[in-house]
Amino acid sequence: MDPLTLIATGAAAAGAIAAAPAVLAAAGFTAGGIAAGSVASTLMSAAAVANGGGVTAGGVVAVLQSAGAAGIPLAGQAIVGAVGATLGAVAWLATALV
């Protein structure tokens, strides 16, 4: 892998980790709970309907709300970084092929 691809991959990983808390808050997963009228509230409503009135513990909505309220744990940051790095590498390679 060439140095520019490594730089793009690292930058994308760092950017994804830094942006994740802001993205969660913007979607409505806040420290005070799920914000009314937000994407998070729509997801919570859909999850509750699908599960017969409640949100499943450990489900997507519950995990995102936990991350929005308490922050993203180290393992979660590693996953976000890996996804960001992968997207950065793919984007860099796609532009290099054009």
N, C-alpha and C positions, 0 to 999 in steps of 0.2 A: 504494500500500500504506500502510495507516495505521501510526502509530508503535508501537502495541502489537504488531502483527504483526511489525514489524521487530525489536522487542525480543525477542519469543518466538523468532524465527528465529535471532537472534544468540546467545541463551542456549542454545538447543538445539545449535547448532554448537559452541560452547565446551564445553558439557557432554559432547558426544560425543567431542571431541578429548581432554578430560581423563580420561574414563572408559575409553577404548579400551585402554590398557595394563593396567588392572586387570581388564577383561573378558577379555583374552587370558590373563592369569595364572590367573584363576579357571577358565577353560576347560581349562587344563593346558599352555598354550604358555609355558614358563618359560625363563629364562636358562640353566638347567642341562639343558634338553632337554624332551621331552614327558613329562609326569607320568604315572606308571602309574595305571591305573584311571580316567582322566579322559575328558572329552569328546574332548580332543585325541587320546588314545590310540585311542579308538574310530574317529575319523575317519582316523587314520593306518592302522589295520588295514584299514578298508574300502578306502582308496586303494591299499594294497599288494595286496590281493586283486584289485581291479579292474585293476591294472596288472601282474599276473603276478608279484608278489612284491616289488616296489619302489615307492617313492614318487617320482612324477615331479618332476624339478627344474622349478621355476617353477609347479608346481601349487598348488592352494589350501592344502593342508597345509604344503607347503614354505614358501610365502609367509607364512602365519600363524606358523609356527615361527620364521622369520627375524625377523619383527616382534616376537615374544615374547622372543627372545634378545637382539636388538640394538636394539630400539626401532623406532618407526614413522618412516620417513623423511618428509621434508617433503611430498613428493607424496602419500604415503599419508595424512598428516594433512589435506591439502587435500580428499582424497576423503571421509574420515571426516567432516570439517566440513561438506562439501556435503550429504552424506546426512543428517546431524543437522539441518542448517538446513531441508532439505526436509521432514523429518518434523515439525520444530517448526512450520513454516508450515502444514502440512496439519492438524496437531492443533489449532492456534489457530483456523484457519478452520472446522474441524468444530465446535468449541465455540461459535464466533460464530454459526453457522447454526442452532444448536439453540434 
